[in-house]
Amino acid sequence: MKWKRSERLVDMTYYLLEHPHRLIPLTYFSDLYNSAKSSISEDLTIVKETFEEKGIGLLVTVPGAAGGVKYIPKMTDDEVRDIIQILISELSKSDRLLPGGYLFMTDLLGNPELINRVGKVFASAFSDQHIDVIMTVATKGISIAHSIAKHLNVPVVVVRRDSKVTEGSTVSINYVSGSSRRIQTMVLSKRSMKSGQRVLITDDFMKVGGTLNGMKNLLEEFDCELAGIAVLVEAEHADDSLVDDYYSLVKLHEVNEKDRTIALSEGNYFLKERK
């Protein structure tokens, strides 16, 4: 079957978008579309220029016999600011106030379109880093972790509060909760990660960073390396933070339960040097 150029461009674009950070040999497309490599190269040039013009991402060419092309998801600063403003607008609504200064975020974390964009924001920030695994703690950070993982094309591991028989042998650590200062437990299956992997940690909300710090300590038990931390919302607090190197999209300054007001601003995403 001989493909028309328009058909190749559509199918090729779809394949690249579905397989980010994967090196794809030109011979794969050449054989698939029964086309010469020169024609495939011309097609990829069109896709590359369109991706960059529209801010979709980068199409990187790797030369040599073992080379090919790789799609790297990227977002423009304007797109990131648009997402941040959407989050601030939604989280500022007074009916999100919960006792203890927490915000109801479950509906946002369950919004696939929004979380897909959030995942792409963080994946864009770490696009030049080597990431092997995304780690989060059950349960609210799971949707963010999977979204980041989709755009980086890596697996997700979920840390739990207690051991389950379906996890097999586990590693367990105790850590100090940053907000309550209580000793809590963190559990992860021994099969979840391999020694030497670089791990990106993520969570939906950070008060002082006790949970994130616990996950950092858990990485040491697996002899893995921390590649970075991505937080959707961080809370401003008087206490010293237990983590100091992270990306956040939104900062929660103050919650006034009496007046039912929520003070939010842009997080530190644009203050951080891109990886």
N, C-alpha and C positions, 0 to 999 in steps of 0.2 A: 504493500500500500504506500503510495506517494502522498505525503502531506503537503497541503498548501502552506505558504509562509504564515498566513493569518492563523491557521490552525496550530502550527508549530509554536507561534508566539504565545497564544493563549495557554496551551498545554504546558509549555516550558515555564511560563511565569507561575502557573499554579504549582508545578512541581517544586520550583525553587522556594516559593513561599511556604510550602508544606515541609520543607527539609532545610531549615536554617542551619548555618554553621556546619554543613556537611560538604566535603569536597567531592564534586561530581565530575568525573572525567568527560571530556568532550566526546569521546567514543561512545559513551552511554547515550547521549542525545543523537549522535550520528547514526548509531544502529537502530535506535527507537524510531526515528523519523525517516530512515532510509535516505539520508541526505549527506552531502559532502561536508567535511569538517569546515571548509571555508564558508559554506552557507550557514552552518551552526554558529560560527564565530560572528558573522554579520548579525544574526538574530540576537545573540547575546549582547552585542554592542547596543542594539536598540533597547533591550530590556534594561541594561545597565544605565543608559542615559535617562530612561523613563523613571527608574527607581530613584536615581539621584535628584532628578528635577522635581519629583513629587514628594521627596522626603521619605520614601518607603524604606530605604536602606542602601547598602552598598553591595555591589557585585564584584567580588575580588577574583582576579585571575592569578592562578598559581602556575608558573611556567614549568616545563620539563616533562619527561616521560610519565612521571607519576602525578602530574599536575591536573588542573581542571579549573572549575569555577566554584565559588562559595558565596552564598547569600548571607549577609550580615544585617540583621534588623537594626534600624536606627530611627530615631525620632528627632525632629527639629526642636529647638528651644521653644518656639511658639506653640508647638503641639503639646509639649510637656507642661507649659504654663496653662494651657487651656484645660488640661486634665486636672491640674492642681486647683484651678479656680472652680471647676465642677465639684471637686471633693469638698472644698471650703464652703461652697454654696449649700451643698447637701448637708454637711455636718453642722452647719450653723443653725439649723432649724431647731427651735426650742423643744419640740416634741421628742427629740433624740436624747434628752437628758435622762440619765439613770442615777439612782442613789450612789453616793460615793464619788461623784465626779466623772463617772464613765459615760461614754456615748454609745447609743445603739447604732451598730454598724453592720449588722447581719445582712440587711437588704442590699447594701452596697457590695459586700463581699460575695453575695450571691448573684450579682449582676454580671453576666458573662461578657457583655460588650465593654463595660467599664473596667473590669478586672483584666481583661485581655490587653487593654491599653496600658493599665498600670504595670502589667508584667513586661510589656515591651519597653516601657520607660526604664525600668531597672535593668533589663537585658541590654538595653542600649548603653547604659552607664558602664556595664561590665563587659562590653562586647570585645574589648581588646585583651581581656584577662582569660587565662585558661581556667575554666570552671568544669569540675567533674560531676558535682552533685549540688542540688538545692536542698537545704534542711530547714524544717520548721517544726513547731510543736503543735500537737493536736489542741484545738480543732480549727480555730478561726483563721489561722494563717495558711491553711492548706490550699485554698483557692488561689491565693497570691503566689504561693510556691509553684503550683502547677502551671500557672500562666508564665512565670519567669522561665520555668523549665522548658516550656513549649518553644519560646523564642530563642533559648540557648541550646535546645536539643540535647538536654541532659536529664537524668532521672531525679526523682524526688524521694527523700526519706523523711518519715514523720516520727518525731520523738513523742513518746506517750508518758502519761503520769504513772501508769502501772503496767505490769507485764501481762501479756495475753498468750494463751497456749499456742495460738496460730503464729506467733512471732518466733518460736523456737528458743534457742539459747539467747540470752540478752546480757547487755552491759547496763548496770544501774549506778547512778551517782546521786549524791545528795547535794543540794545547792541552797543558797539563801535567797528567798524571794526579796526582790528589791523594795517592793512597796510595803509588804507586811512584816518583813524581816523574819519570816518563819522558815524553818528547814523543810524543804520539799524534795520530792524524788523525781528523777528523770530516767526513762528506760528506753533503750534502743536495741533492736535485734543485732546480733553479731554479724549477720549476713548482709546488713544494710550497706556497709561501706568497706572499702579495701584500704589498707595502709598506704599512705602517701597521697591520697586524693585531696584535691583542693575544693573546699566547700563554701558555698554562699549561703549564709543564714538569713532568714526572713521572718517577719512577724507583722501582725496587723497593728498592734498598739504597744508602745513602750513607755512605761512610767519612769522607772529608774534603770531598768535594764537587767534585772535579776534573772529573768528567763533566758534572755540572750546570752548573758554571761555563763549561765548553766550549760547552754548548748556549746559555747566555746570550750568549756572544761570537758564536755563529753567528747569533743573532737580529739582532745589529747589522749583519751583512752583508746581511740582507734588509730592513733598516730597519723592523724590527718591535719591538714593545714587550713587555717581560716583564710578565705579569699576575699571576704567582704560581708557587710551586713546591710540589709535593705529593710526599712521600716515604713509602713504606710503613714502612721500618725505617731508623733512623739509628744509627750507631755512636758511642759515646762515645769521645773520643780526646783525647790531650794536645796534638796539633798544632792550630794555628789553622784553623778551618773556612774554606773558600773561599767559602761562601755562608752568609748569616746570617738570611735572611728566608724561611722555609719552614714548611710544616706536616708533621708526622710523626705516625704513629699509635703506633709502638713504638720504644723506645730500647734498644739493646744496650749494656750496661755492661761486661760482662766474659765472656770465654770461658776456661775452665780445661780445657785438653785433657787434663791428667793426671787430674783428678778427674771429667772429662766433665760439667762443670756449665756452665750458661748463665744469666747474670744479666740479666733483662729488666725493663723497667718501661714505664709509659704514656709515650708521646711527648709532644710539645709542643702537640698539637691544642687542648687546653682552656686552654693558657696564651696562645694567640694570640687577638687580637681578631678576631672574625668580619668577613669582608669584606662 
